[in-house]
Amino acid sequence: REIGSIVRSLGCFPTEAELHELLAKVEEEEPTGYIHLEKFLPVMTKVLLDRSYRPIPEDVLLHAFEALDENKCGYISKEKLVKYLTEE
C-alpha cells in the first residue's frame, strides 16, 4: 500500500493506472500486501533507467505553491511549509 509513496520518493510520478501496472509486476502470485525487495529492485531500476514516468510539470508545482501562499507574497515561510508537509 506504500508503493506509490516509495516510487514518488524516487522522483517518479506515475498515474494511478501506471502504479497499478507496476504493482502487478512486483507483486507475488498471491498478493500479501508486501513486496519483496528482490522483485522490486530490478523493476524499479529499469523504470529509473528508462525514465518511464515523467516528472511533475513545473506549472503544476508552481500552482500548488501558489495555492499555499495565502497572502500572495510570492513565498511560503519555512514554518508554514513544515506544517503543511507534516500536519496536512
Secondary structure, DSSP 8 states (H G I E B T S, - for coil): --HHHHHHHTT----HHHHHHHHHHHS-SS--S---HHHHHHHHHHHHHHT-S----HHHHHHHHHHH-TT-SS---HHHHHHHHHH-
